[in-house]
Amino acid sequence: MLPDLLALYYTLLDNGYFEHKIHLDFYCDGSHAEWFWGRELERAVRWLFSDEIAPIQESPLASVDENAREIRLQLPFLKAELLNGYGQVIYSLNGNSGQIIPLRPHWRGLFALPCTLPNQRIELKKIML
């Protein structure tokens, strides 16, 4: 597939496309397969729509420490749940059970962390692992 991809790339350049408007990546493990597309989808969407996507605001709700392999909740809360990409609860805390969610090595991808605060307001933080 690489020769065809390069041919397309140079055809676009030869026909007036600007190089900064074309993104080309090569991966040794690249494959024309769903597992590969799934892995690269977020990066592709962020690049394709970079002009339309506003930067994600940092929330003081929680911080992720990759080295300690944990999510540390920084605000008082009544209930917190970590949801995987399918919306399944994979970890749950109540306000009396601590402030740390331990991360598992196999957890990868985009997660959601909805927390119910003491005023009954729900804060949501997106977490990429």
N, CA, C and O of each residue as an XYZ file, in Angstrom:
516
protein
N       0.812     -1.197      0.000
C       0.000      0.000      0.000
C       0.859      1.266      0.000
O       0.408      2.321     -0.447
N       2.057      1.168      0.485
C       2.916      2.340      0.596
C       3.195      3.013     -0.747
O       3.107      4.238     -0.826
N       3.526      2.276     -1.803
C       3.750      2.945     -3.092
C       2.515      3.704     -3.591
O       2.637      4.805     -4.127
N       1.330      3.117     -3.414
C       0.099      3.793     -3.832
C      -0.151      5.054     -3.002
O      -0.587      6.077     -3.530
N       0.128      4.972     -1.707
C      -0.059      6.124     -0.833
C       0.873      7.264     -1.221
O       0.456      8.422     -1.263
N       2.121      6.944     -1.501
C       3.076      7.965     -1.933
C       2.690      8.561     -3.280
O       2.835      9.765     -3.496
N       2.200      7.723     -4.183
C       1.761      8.226     -5.494
C       0.619      9.223     -5.324
O       0.605     10.264     -5.980
N      -0.337      8.914     -4.451
C      -1.444      9.831     -4.183
C      -0.924     11.132     -3.573
O      -1.348     12.217     -3.970
N      -0.023     11.028     -2.625
C       0.559     12.203     -1.969
C       1.201     13.144     -2.997
O       0.937     14.346     -2.990
N       2.039     12.596     -3.876
C       2.717     13.440     -4.875
C       1.754     13.949     -5.943
O       1.956     15.035     -6.486
N       0.723     13.191     -6.249
C      -0.297     13.664     -7.192
C      -1.015     14.884     -6.620
O      -1.263     15.855     -7.335
N      -1.349     14.832     -5.324
C      -1.992     15.989     -4.688
C      -1.084     17.212     -4.719
O      -1.530     18.313     -5.042
N       0.194     17.021     -4.384
C       1.138     18.142     -4.407
C       1.301     18.708     -5.816
O       1.331     19.924     -6.006
N       1.408     17.810     -6.805
C       1.580     18.246     -8.192
C       0.368     19.014     -8.721
O       0.475     19.776     -9.682
N      -0.790     18.804     -8.080
C      -2.010     19.453     -8.537
C      -2.424     20.634     -7.666
O      -3.587     21.038     -7.660
N      -1.465     21.178     -6.936
C      -1.723     22.432     -6.242
C      -2.095     22.367     -4.780
O      -2.318     23.411     -4.167
N      -2.173     21.181     -4.189
C      -2.463     21.117     -2.761
C      -1.232     21.541     -1.980
O      -0.109     21.203     -2.353
N      -1.441     22.287     -0.890
C      -0.340     22.726     -0.058
C       0.112     21.586      0.850
O      -0.705     20.837      1.386
N       1.423     21.470      1.010
C       1.965     20.376      1.821
C       1.446     20.416      3.262
O       1.228     19.368      3.869
N       1.248     21.620      3.811
C       0.768     21.712      5.196
C      -0.704     21.301      5.338
O      -1.196     21.151      6.456
N      -1.400     21.120      4.224
C      -2.789     20.666      4.263
C      -2.913     19.155      4.069
O      -4.017     18.611      4.067
N      -1.787     18.492      3.906
C      -1.779     17.034      3.722
C      -0.979     16.429      4.867
O       0.138     16.866      5.145
N      -1.535     15.448      5.518
C      -0.831     14.793      6.619
C      -0.574     13.342      6.230
O      -1.496     12.610      5.871
N       0.666     12.947      6.305
C       1.050     11.602      5.887
C       1.883     10.962      6.985
O       2.932     11.489      7.357
N       1.426      9.836      7.505
C       2.151      9.089      8.531
C       2.379      7.668      8.052
O       1.550      7.096      7.346
N       3.516      7.105      8.445
C       3.819      5.705      8.172
C       4.046      4.996      9.492
O       4.729      5.524     10.370
N       3.488      3.817      9.643
C       3.666      3.034     10.863
C       4.103      1.622     10.489
O       3.530      0.993      9.599
N       5.116      1.141     11.177
C       5.595     -0.229     10.903
C       4.491     -1.250     11.122
O       4.407     -2.244     10.400
N       3.649     -1.011     12.113
C       2.568     -1.961     12.389
C       1.270     -1.572     11.691
O       0.223     -2.165     11.953
N       1.329     -0.571     10.797
C       0.131     -0.110     10.101
C      -0.525     -1.228      9.311
O       0.142     -2.111      8.771
N      -1.838     -1.168      9.256
C      -2.590     -2.219      8.589
C      -3.924     -1.663      8.106
O      -4.477     -0.740      8.703
N      -4.423     -2.226      7.036
C      -5.744     -1.868      6.537
C      -6.747     -2.715      7.319
O      -7.339     -3.653      6.786
N      -6.924     -2.359      8.607
C      -7.750     -3.163      9.502
C      -8.420     -2.265     10.546
O      -7.922     -1.185     10.861
N      -9.548     -2.725     11.074
C     -10.314     -1.924     12.022
C      -9.544     -1.604     13.294
O      -9.678     -0.500     13.821
N      -8.738     -2.538     13.807
C      -7.987     -2.260     15.033
C      -7.046     -1.076     14.822
O      -6.850     -0.270     15.731
N      -6.461     -0.966     13.622
C      -5.541      0.139     13.337
C      -6.302      1.447     13.169
O      -5.884      2.478     13.696
N      -7.404      1.415     12.446
C      -8.203      2.633     12.262
C      -8.697      3.142     13.612
O      -8.679      4.347     13.864
N      -9.139      2.229     14.487
C      -9.614      2.616     15.812
C      -8.522      3.290     16.624
O      -8.773      4.262     17.336
N      -7.314      2.767     16.512
C      -6.191      3.335     17.245
C      -5.862      4.748     16.771
O      -5.479      5.597     17.576
N      -6.007      5.004     15.486
C      -5.602      6.279     14.899
C      -6.750      7.272     14.722
O      -6.517      8.409     14.312
N      -7.972      6.867     15.020
C      -9.140      7.709     14.732
C      -9.083      9.062     15.438
O      -9.292     10.093     14.798
N      -8.809      9.080     16.729
C      -8.824     10.361     17.446
C      -7.791     11.316     16.868
O      -8.085     12.495     16.674
N      -6.588     10.829     16.591
C      -5.539     11.681     16.026
C      -5.989     12.242     14.670
O      -5.763     13.416     14.376
N      -6.623     11.404     13.852
C      -7.081     11.851     12.537
C      -8.178     12.912     12.655
O      -8.148     13.918     11.947
N      -9.139     12.690     13.543
C     -10.231     13.653     13.710
C      -9.694     14.974     14.238
O     -10.105     16.039     13.775
N      -8.784     14.918     15.198
C      -8.199     16.160     15.737
C      -7.473     16.935     14.642
O      -7.551     18.163     14.608
N      -6.766     16.241     13.743
C      -6.053     16.930     12.669
C      -7.032     17.472     11.632
O      -6.924     18.624     11.211
N      -7.986     16.640     11.223
C      -8.941     17.055     10.189
C      -9.780     18.258     10.614
O     -10.062     19.136      9.799
N     -10.172     18.300     11.864
C     -11.075     19.341     12.335
C     -10.409     20.289     13.326
O     -11.087     20.870     14.174
N      -9.102     20.451     13.230
C      -8.377     21.280     14.198
C      -8.883     22.720     14.226
O      -8.822     23.366     15.272
N      -9.374     23.231     13.118
C      -9.895     24.604     13.100
C     -11.239     24.729     13.812
O     -11.582     25.801     14.310
N     -12.001     23.633     13.859
C     -13.340     23.669     14.448
C     -13.370     23.222     15.901
O     -14.295     23.575     16.634
N     -12.377     22.452     16.332
C     -12.387     21.911     17.690
C     -11.747     22.914     18.632
O     -10.586     23.289     18.473
N     -12.524     23.338     19.611
C     -11.971     24.252     20.610
C     -11.075     23.455     21.557
O     -11.321     22.273     21.796
N     -10.052     24.089     22.087
C      -9.214     23.378     23.059
C     -10.046     22.934     24.250
O     -10.940     23.653     24.696
N      -9.751     21.753     24.760
C     -10.467     21.240     25.925
C     -10.038     22.043     27.138
O      -8.846     22.187     27.410
N     -11.002     22.560     27.856
C     -10.699     23.320     29.058
C     -10.272     22.359     30.158
O     -10.892     21.316     30.366
N      -9.222     22.722     30.847
C      -8.772     21.893     31.950
C      -9.694     22.106     33.134
O      -9.945     23.241     33.539
N     -10.187     21.040     33.677
C     -11.060     21.099     34.825
C     -10.256     20.787     36.087
O      -9.392     19.910     36.067
N     -10.530     21.494     37.178
C      -9.843     21.167     38.429
C     -10.393     19.899     39.073
O      -9.939     19.501     40.146
N     -11.359     19.268     38.432
C     -12.024     18.101     38.992
C     -11.055     16.976     39.329
O     -11.126     16.396     40.412
N     -10.155     16.668     38.409
C      -9.264     15.524     38.611
C      -8.000     15.702     37.794
O      -7.976     16.432     36.802
N      -6.955     15.024     38.229
C      -5.712     15.012     37.464
C      -5.275     13.568     37.273
O      -5.542     12.704     38.108
N      -4.598     13.324     36.158
C      -4.126     11.984     35.845
C      -2.614     11.946     36.049
O      -1.882     12.763     35.490
N      -2.161     11.006     36.843
C      -0.733     10.805     37.050
C      -0.364      9.474     36.397
O      -0.575      8.405     36.969
N       0.188      9.562     35.193
C       0.538      8.348     34.440
C       1.616      7.535     35.157
O       1.596      6.305     35.120
N       2.558      8.224     35.810
C       3.643      7.510     36.491
C       3.142      6.726     37.695
O       3.535      5.579     37.904
N       2.277      7.346     38.484
C       1.722      6.656     39.652
C       0.558      5.764     39.263
O       0.032      5.017     40.088
N       0.157      5.845     37.991
C      -0.960      5.048     37.471
C      -2.232      5.279     38.281
O      -2.853      4.343     38.784
N      -2.607      6.583     38.392
C      -3.809      6.894     39.153
C      -4.452      8.180     38.666
O      -3.807      9.039     38.064
N      -5.742      8.284     38.945
C      -6.495      9.513     38.761
C      -6.782     10.028     40.166
O      -7.319      9.307     41.007
N      -6.420     11.276     40.405
C      -6.639     11.864     41.726
C      -7.743     12.906     41.614
O      -7.606     13.895     40.893
N      -8.839     12.676     42.334
C      -9.946     13.630     42.359
C      -9.560     14.784     43.275
O      -9.074     14.567     44.386
N      -9.778     16.012     42.806
C      -9.293     17.180     43.525
C     -10.397     18.036     44.122
O     -10.115     19.004     44.828
N     -11.641     17.696     43.852
C     -12.760     18.435     44.420
C     -13.579     17.490     45.296
O     -13.592     16.282     45.057
N     -14.260     18.027     46.308
C     -15.169     17.178     47.075
C     -16.289     16.679     46.159
O     -16.771     17.426     45.307
N     -16.697     15.437     46.329
C     -17.743     14.866     45.482
C     -18.575     13.881     46.288
O     -18.138     13.370     47.319
N     -19.771     13.627     45.800
C     -20.639     12.626     46.404
C     -20.433     11.262     45.751
O     -20.411     10.231     46.423
N     -20.282     11.279     44.411
C     -20.143     10.039     43.652
C     -19.303     10.317     42.416
O     -19.449     11.360     41.778
N     -18.423      9.382     42.083
C     -17.608      9.488     40.873
C     -17.569      8.129     40.200
O     -17.460      7.099     40.866
N     -17.658      8.129     38.888
C     -17.592      6.883     38.114
C     -16.643      7.082     36.947
O     -16.636      8.142     36.321
N     -15.859      6.089     36.657
C     -15.017      6.106     35.470
C     -15.691      5.211     34.440
O     -15.912      4.025     34.682
N     -16.019      5.795     33.280
C     -16.724      5.070     32.218
C     -15.771      4.823     31.059
O     -14.999      5.704     30.679
N     -15.831      3.614     30.500
C     -15.014      3.328     29.322
C     -15.721      3.851     28.071
O     -16.776      4.478     28.169
N     -15.149      3.597     26.910
C     -15.691      4.089     25.657
C     -17.056      3.529     25.297
O     -17.727      4.060     24.412
N     -17.477      2.461     25.972
C     -18.795      1.869     25.722
C     -19.827      2.358     26.735
O     -20.975      1.915     26.722
N     -19.409      3.280     27.619
C     -20.318      3.805     28.635
C     -20.470      2.900     29.834
O     -21.347      3.129     30.667
N     -19.644      1.881     29.946
C     -19.717      0.958     31.076
C     -18.919      1.523     32.251
O     -17.824      2.057     32.068
N     -19.475      1.401     33.454
C     -18.774      1.837     34.653
C     -17.682      0.816     34.951
O     -17.960     -0.364     35.166
N     -16.430      1.288     34.960
C     -15.335      0.370     35.256
C     -14.718      0.638     36.626
O     -13.928     -0.165     37.123
N     -15.077      1.764     37.233
C     -14.635      2.054     38.590
C     -15.597      3.071     39.192
O     -16.038      3.999     38.514
N     -15.915      2.889     40.464
C     -16.863      3.773     41.119
C     -16.352      4.135     42.512
O     -15.769      3.304     43.209
N     -16.576      5.367     42.897
C     -16.208      5.854     44.233
C     -17.365      6.641     44.805
O     -18.091      7.308     44.067
N     -17.549      6.570     46.132
C     -18.423      7.553     46.763
C     -17.522      8.501     47.528
O     -16.342      8.213     47.730
N     -18.065      9.619     47.953
C     -17.264     10.660     48.577
C     -16.527     10.240     49.831
O     -15.584     10.909     50.253
N     -16.948      9.140     50.430
C     -16.298      8.677     51.661
C     -15.243      7.614     51.415
O     -14.585      7.169     52.355
N     -15.070      7.197     50.160
C     -14.179      6.057     49.902
C     -12.831      6.454     49.320
O     -12.133      5.612     48.756
N     -12.455      7.719     49.447
C     -11.146      8.136     48.977
C     -11.210      9.039     47.766
O     -12.286      9.334     47.247
N     -10.037      9.476     47.320
C      -9.925     10.428     46.229
C      -9.146      9.872     45.046
O      -8.892     10.605     44.090
N      -8.757      8.601     45.079
C      -7.880      8.053     44.048
C      -8.541      6.887     43.319
O      -9.114      5.986     43.931
N      -8.443      6.935     41.985
C      -8.873      5.818     41.136
C      -7.599      5.192     40.577
O      -6.892      5.831     39.798
N      -7.294      3.954     40.962
C      -6.090      3.311     40.414
C      -6.311      2.926     38.952
O      -7.370      2.414     38.588
N      -5.305      3.176     38.124
C      -5.405      2.856     36.700
C      -4.850      1.467     36.435
O      -3.826      1.081     36.999
N      -5.517      0.729     35.590
C      -5.051     -0.598     35.195
C      -4.208     -0.474     33.936
O      -4.505      0.367     33.088
N      -3.154     -1.296     33.788
C      -2.269     -1.189     32.614
C      -2.988     -1.358     31.278
O      -2.571     -0.774     30.278
N      -4.062     -2.148     31.247
C      -4.753     -2.414     29.976
C      -5.790     -1.340     29.627
O      -6.392     -1.405     28.555
N      -6.009     -0.367     30.494
C      -6.958      0.694     30.191
C      -6.309      1.671     29.229
O      -5.345      2.352     29.581
N      -6.832      1.741     28.022
C      -6.334      2.642     26.985
C      -7.521      3.262     26.269
O      -8.582      2.647     26.159
N      -7.338      4.489     25.779
C      -8.375      5.138     24.998
C      -8.986      6.319     25.734
O      -8.382      6.882     26.647
N     -10.192      6.685     25.323
C     -10.901      7.830     25.876
C     -11.887      7.353     26.936
O     -12.657      6.421     26.705
N     -11.859      7.997     28.096
C     -12.732      7.653     29.211
C     -13.483      8.905     29.650
O     -13.055     10.025     29.371
N     -14.596      8.710     30.335
C     -15.364      9.819     30.900
C     -15.407      9.648     32.410
O     -15.539      8.536     32.921
N     -15.292     10.768     33.115
C     -15.334     10.758     34.572
C     -16.415     11.731     35.038
O     -16.122     12.892     35.325
N     -17.687     11.257     35.117
C     -18.728     12.122     35.662
C     -18.697     12.060     37.195
O     -18.614     10.980     37.780
N     -18.766     13.224     37.829
C     -18.761     13.308     39.292
C     -19.936     14.145     39.748
O     -20.189     15.226     39.216
N     -20.646     13.640     40.730
C     -21.721     14.409     41.351
C     -21.118     15.183     42.514
O     -20.594     14.592     43.459
N     -21.195     16.495     42.441
C     -20.628     17.362     43.465
C     -21.627     17.557     44.604
O     -22.805     17.240     44.443
N     -21.179     18.073     45.752
C     -22.090     18.254     46.891
C     -23.320     19.108     46.589
O     -24.358     18.924     47.224
N     -23.230     20.027     45.645
C     -24.392     20.849     45.280
C     -25.302     20.145     44.271
O     -26.191     20.774     43.697
N     -25.082     18.830     44.048
C     -25.841     17.975     43.128
C     -25.540     18.262     41.658
O     -26.144     17.651     40.776
N     -24.621     19.177     41.386
C     -24.207     19.452     40.008
C     -23.270     18.341     39.560
O     -22.468     17.839     40.347
N     -23.375     17.963     38.297
C     -22.504     16.909     37.758
C     -21.424     17.559     36.892
O     -21.726     18.279     35.940
N     -20.181     17.298     37.230
C     -19.028     17.743     36.432
C     -18.540     16.541     35.644
O     -18.573     15.410     36.129
N     -18.088     16.797     34.426
C     -17.585     15.725     33.576
C     -16.188     16.070     33.099
O     -15.936     17.180     32.629
N     -15.294     15.122     33.223
C     -13.950     15.295     32.694
C     -13.658     14.162     31.716
O     -13.897     12.992     32.014
N     -13.142     14.524     30.553
C     -12.681     13.523     29.581
C     -11.245     13.179     29.908
O     -10.442     14.063     30.206
N     -10.919     11.907     29.853
C      -9.577     11.454     30.184
C      -9.088     10.545     29.071
O      -9.759      9.583     28.696
N      -7.908     10.861     28.549
C      -7.288     10.032     27.522
C      -6.130      9.263     28.144
O      -5.205      9.853     28.703
N      -6.193      7.961     28.042
C      -5.117      7.111     28.571
C      -4.444      6.380     27.429
O      -3.510      5.610     27.654
